[in-house]
Amino acid sequence: ESSDDDDDDGDSSVTTDSSLVDLTIQNCSMGPQAIGRLLGLSERAKNLEKMHISGISHLPVEAVKNVPNDSSENKADTTNLVSVIATLLECQNVKLKQLTLARLPSPLDGTPLAESLRRNETLEELLIPQNMLGGVSQLMDALETNHTLEKLDMSQCTFGDSSDDSRWSGLAKSNTLREINLSQLELSIVSSNNLFMNLGENSSLHTLHMTHLELDEGVSLGTLFNFLQTNTTLQDLKMDYNVLEKEAFDNLVSYAVATTTLKSLSLQGCGLTDSMLVALAARLVDVKSVSSMDLSFNEYGREGVSALLNCLPENHCIKEIRLYNSAWSTHGPINYGCQGYEEENKQIQTLIKNNANE
């Protein structure tokens, strides 16, 4: 049940009987009484599977006077909330499968969650985007002993600890984690290299989203490509809005040609030019597994699209190519072409349809 009023105990209408399966609390304030009711779910909501808490505008103030340089009487503290949720994760009566903690108003300490993850046997999805995160190393370490978590979303997070070199080690040893979203993280070269090296040792990963990472051309991308070339499980790779120079794009094309597992590749807004699409088209015939490509919002024109058109009849794997709002289109959103280019649009749709039927 959603709550979006501004009362300090805005969740007074939350149902806590045994029929509650999905609980959403968003865009409201939470006082001590509200957090206490969350803890009560351990006894009364034994069928609760999904909990989503986001956009909380106020939480109980804890030791504000001890916070250096604090001048806000309304400063929120997530300590009580996270501790209660950690308790729920350990409670045998509650079988949470999905937990979302997003846009909390103060730093989220992952340490209590990490301790609970080590003992939890039901949680499949942990979604903690848009937070200032602490205790990230502890969270990663907990993945080594957790055997149920399949999805982790840390997108748009900033980090409150300084363990830049080793915080990602847990990703290498998780044998259940299948989907990871690390989009819009601010990573140093050291941290990004460490991330990719650990991902390279993960044997269960199927989906990886890494948009807006601003990866270093010479160092971070090199480590990324080493990881991709050795990976044998990845099926969905999203790298939107990472500017790719020619060498980086060529390496990515080589990976797309060589892989036998990747099915979907998204490169929206990566600065792709006509010459890059021509190079891609020349090798598209050798693609073995990729069936979907999203090349939208790039800088190519008619030359690049024509090159793709010419190679599609020789490729029997591609079933979908997205070309929305790129430089060659001035007529709004497009799919397989655009208005004003009816002939190209018709050709692409026909070719894609033929491939889909083979």
C-alpha positions in Angstrom: 0.0 0.0 0.0 1.4 3.4 -1.0 1.5 6.5 1.3 2.3 9.9 0.0 1.1 12.3 2.7 3.4 14.4 4.8 2.3 13.3 8.3 5.0 12.2 10.6 3.3 8.8 10.9 2.0 8.8 7.4 1.7 5.0 7.2 -1.2 4.7 9.7 -3.3 3.0 7.0 -0.7 0.3 6.3 -2.4 -3.2 6.5 -0.4 -5.7 8.6 -2.5 -8.8 8.3 -1.4 -12.0 6.8 -2.7 -11.1 3.4 -0.2 -8.3 2.8 2.2 -9.3 0.0 3.5 -6.1 -1.4 4.2 -3.0 0.7 5.1 0.4 -0.8 5.9 3.5 1.3 7.0 6.5 -0.8 7.1 10.2 -0.8 6.2 10.6 2.8 7.7 11.1 6.3 8.2 8.4 8.8 8.2 8.9 12.6 9.2 6.5 15.3 5.7 5.0 15.5 5.7 4.3 11.8 9.1 2.5 12.0 7.8 0.6 15.0 4.9 -0.7 12.9 7.4 -1.9 10.3 9.0 -4.1 12.9 5.6 -5.4 13.8 5.3 -6.9 10.3 7.5 -9.7 11.5 4.6 -11.1 13.4 1.6 -10.1 11.4 2.6 -10.1 7.7 3.9 -13.6 7.1 3.2 -13.5 3.4 5.0 -10.2 2.7 7.3 -10.7 -0.4 8.0 -7.2 -1.6 8.9 -4.0 0.3 9.6 -0.7 -1.4 10.6 2.3 0.5 11.6 5.4 -1.4 11.5 9.2 -1.4 11.2 9.4 2.4 11.4 13.1 3.3 11.9 12.8 7.0 13.0 10.1 9.4 13.5 10.3 13.2 16.5 12.5 14.2 19.2 10.4 15.9 22.0 12.3 17.7 21.9 15.3 15.4 23.9 17.3 17.9 26.8 14.9 17.4 26.9 15.5 13.7 29.7 17.9 12.8 28.6 21.2 11.1 24.9 20.2 11.2 22.6 23.1 11.2 19.3 21.4 10.2 16.8 20.6 12.8 15.1 18.2 10.3 18.2 16.2 9.4 17.1 12.6 8.9 18.9 9.5 10.1 18.3 6.1 8.4 19.9 4.1 11.3 16.6 3.0 12.9 14.9 2.3 9.6 17.8 0.1 8.2 18.1 -1.7 11.6 14.4 -2.6 11.5 14.6 -3.8 8.0 17.7 -5.8 8.8 15.8 -7.4 11.6 12.9 -8.3 9.2 15.4 -9.9 6.8 16.5 -12.2 9.6 13.0 -13.0 10.8 11.9 -16.5 9.8 8.3 -15.5 9.7 8.9 -13.0 6.9 9.8 -14.3 3.5 10.9 -11.2 1.7 11.9 -11.7 -1.9 12.4 -8.1 -3.1 13.6 -5.2 -1.0 13.9 -1.6 -2.4 15.5 1.2 -0.4 15.8 4.2 -2.7 16.4 7.9 -2.3 16.7 7.9 1.5 17.4 11.3 3.0 20.7 10.5 4.7 23.5 8.0 4.3 22.5 4.4 4.1 24.9 2.2 6.2 25.0 -1.2 4.5 26.6 -3.0 7.4 23.3 -4.1 9.1 22.0 -5.3 5.8 25.2 -7.2 5.2 24.9 -9.0 8.5 21.3 -10.0 7.6 22.1 -11.1 4.1 24.6 -13.6 5.4 21.7 -15.4 7.2 18.8 -14.6 5.0 17.5 -17.5 2.8 14.7 -15.8 0.8 15.8 -12.4 -0.6 16.2 -12.5 -4.4 16.4 -8.8 -5.3 18.2 -6.0 -3.4 17.5 -2.6 -5.0 19.3 0.3 -3.2 19.6 3.0 -6.0 20.1 6.8 -5.5 21.7 6.6 -2.0 24.8 7.7 -0.3 26.1 4.2 0.6 28.4 3.2 3.5 29.5 -0.3 4.4 29.7 -1.2 0.7 32.7 -3.6 1.3 30.6 -5.4 4.0 27.7 -5.7 1.6 29.9 -7.2 -1.1 31.5 -9.6 1.3 28.0 -10.8 2.3 27.4 -11.9 -1.3 29.9 -14.6 -0.8 27.8 -16.5 1.7 24.3 -15.5 0.4 22.9 -18.2 -1.9 19.6 -16.6 -2.9 20.3 -13.0 -4.2 19.9 -12.8 -8.0 19.5 -9.1 -8.6 21.5 -6.1 -7.2 20.8 -2.5 -8.2 23.3 0.2 -6.9 22.7 2.7 -9.7 23.2 6.4 -9.1 24.8 5.7 -5.7 27.7 7.6 -4.2 30.0 6.0 -1.6 30.6 7.1 1.9 33.6 4.9 2.6 37.1 5.0 1.2 37.7 1.3 0.4 38.1 2.1 -3.2 40.5 -0.7 -4.1 38.7 -3.7 -2.8 35.0 -3.0 -2.4 33.9 -5.2 -5.3 35.6 -8.5 -4.3 32.3 -10.1 -3.3 31.0 -10.0 -6.9 33.6 -12.5 -7.9 32.4 -15.2 -5.5 28.7 -14.9 -5.7 27.3 -18.0 -7.5 23.7 -16.8 -7.7 23.9 -13.1 -8.8 22.5 -12.9 -12.3 21.6 -9.2 -12.8 23.6 -6.2 -11.7 22.9 -2.5 -12.3 25.9 -0.2 -11.7 24.7 2.7 -13.9 25.8 6.3 -13.1 28.3 5.4 -10.5 31.2 7.7 -9.9 34.2 5.3 -10.1 37.9 6.1 -10.0 40.2 4.2 -12.4 41.3 2.0 -9.5 37.8 1.2 -8.5 36.5 0.5 -12.0 39.4 -1.7 -12.8 38.8 -3.7 -9.6 35.1 -3.9 -10.5 35.7 -5.4 -13.9 38.4 -7.8 -12.7 35.9 -9.2 -10.1 33.1 -9.4 -12.5 35.4 -11.4 -14.7 35.4 -14.1 -12.1 31.7 -14.2 -11.7 30.2 -17.4 -13.3 26.5 -16.6 -13.0 26.1 -13.1 -14.5 23.4 -12.7 -17.2 22.5 -9.0 -17.2 24.9 -6.1 -16.7 23.8 -2.4 -16.9 26.6 0.1 -16.9 25.3 3.4 -18.3 26.8 6.9 -17.8 30.0 5.6 -16.2 32.4 7.9 -17.9 35.0 5.2 -18.2 38.6 6.0 -18.8 39.5 5.3 -22.5 42.9 3.8 -21.9 42.6 1.9 -18.6 39.1 1.1 -17.4 37.8 0.2 -20.9 40.8 -2.1 -21.4 39.9 -4.0 -18.2 36.3 -4.1 -19.2 37.1 -5.7 -22.6 39.3 -8.3 -20.9 36.4 -9.2 -18.7 34.0 -9.4 -21.6 36.3 -11.6 -23.7 36.6 -14.2 -21.0 33.0 -14.1 -19.8 30.8 -17.1 -20.9 27.5 -16.3 -19.3 26.5 -12.6 -20.1 23.3 -12.3 -22.2 22.3 -8.6 -21.8 24.8 -5.7 -21.8 23.7 -2.1 -21.6 26.5 0.5 -22.0 24.4 3.6 -22.9 25.9 7.0 -22.7 29.5 6.0 -22.4 31.4 7.9 -25.1 33.2 5.3 -27.2 36.2 6.3 -29.3 37.1 4.2 -32.4 39.5 1.8 -30.6 37.0 1.1 -27.8 34.1 0.6 -30.3 36.2 -1.8 -32.4 37.0 -3.9 -29.3 33.3 -4.0 -28.5 32.4 -5.1 -32.0 35.1 -7.8 -31.8 33.4 -9.0 -28.6 29.9 -8.9 -30.1 31.2 -11.0 -33.0 33.1 -13.6 -30.9 30.5 -14.1 -28.1 28.2 -17.1 -28.2 26.0 -16.1 -25.3 25.2 -12.3 -25.6 21.7 -11.7 -26.9 21.2 -8.0 -26.4 23.6 -5.0 -26.7 22.5 -1.4 -26.0 24.8 1.5 -27.1 22.5 4.5 -26.9 24.2 7.8 -26.9 27.7 6.5 -27.2 28.8 9.0 -29.9 28.7 6.4 -32.7 29.4 7.9 -36.2 28.9 6.8 -39.8 32.3 5.2 -40.0 31.7 3.2 -36.8 28.4 1.8 -38.2 30.1 1.0 -41.5 32.7 -1.0 -39.5 30.0 -2.7 -37.5 28.1 -3.6 -40.6 31.1 -5.2 -42.2 31.4 -7.7 -39.3 27.7 -8.2 -38.6 27.5 -11.2 -40.8 29.8 -13.1 -38.4 27.6 -12.3 -35.3 26.7 -15.6 -33.7 24.3 -14.8 -30.8 23.4 -11.1 -30.6 19.7 -10.8 -31.8 19.0 -7.3 -30.5 20.9 -4.0 -30.8 19.9 -0.5 -29.7 22.0 2.1 -31.5 19.6 5.1 -30.7 20.6 8.7 -30.0 23.9 8.6 -31.8 25.7 10.7 -34.4 25.6 8.6 -37.6 23.6 9.5 -40.7 22.3 7.9 -43.8 25.6 6.4 -44.7 25.8 4.3 -41.6 22.2 3.2 -41.8 22.7 2.2 -45.5 25.6 0.1 -44.5 23.5 -1.8 -42.0 20.8 -2.3 -44.6 23.3 -3.8 -47.0 24.5 -6.4 -44.5 21.3 -7.5 -42.9 20.3 -9.9 -45.7 23.5 -11.9 -44.9 22.9 -12.0 -41.2 20.4 -14.5 -39.9 20.8 -13.7 -36.2 19.7 -10.0 -35.8 16.0 -9.7 -35.1 15.8 -6.2 -33.8 17.8 -3.0 -34.4 16.7 0.3 -32.8 17.6 3.6 -34.3 15.6 6.2 -32.5 16.3 9.9 -32.9 19.8 9.7 -34.3 21.5 12.5 -36.3 20.0 11.2 -39.6 16.5 11.6 -38.2 14.8 15.0 -37.8 11.3 13.7 -37.5 11.1 12.4 -34.0 11.3 8.9 -32.6 12.0 6.1 -35.1 12.3 2.4 -35.1 14.1 0.6 -38.0 14.2 4.0 -39.8 12.1 7.2 -39.7 9.5 9.2 -41.5 11.0 10.9 -44.5 13.2 7.8 -45.2 10.3 5.5 -46.1 12.3 3.3 -48.4 15.0 2.6 -45.8 12.3 2.1 -43.2 10.5 -0.4 -45.3 13.7 -2.3 -46.2 14.7 -2.6 -42.6 11.3 -3.8 -41.4 11.2 -6.4 -44.2 14.7 -7.7 -43.4 14.1 -7.9 -39.7 10.8 -9.7 -40.3 12.5 -12.2 -42.6 15.2 -12.9 -40.0 12.7 -13.3 -37.3 10.9 -16.0 -39.3 14.0 -18.0 -40.1 
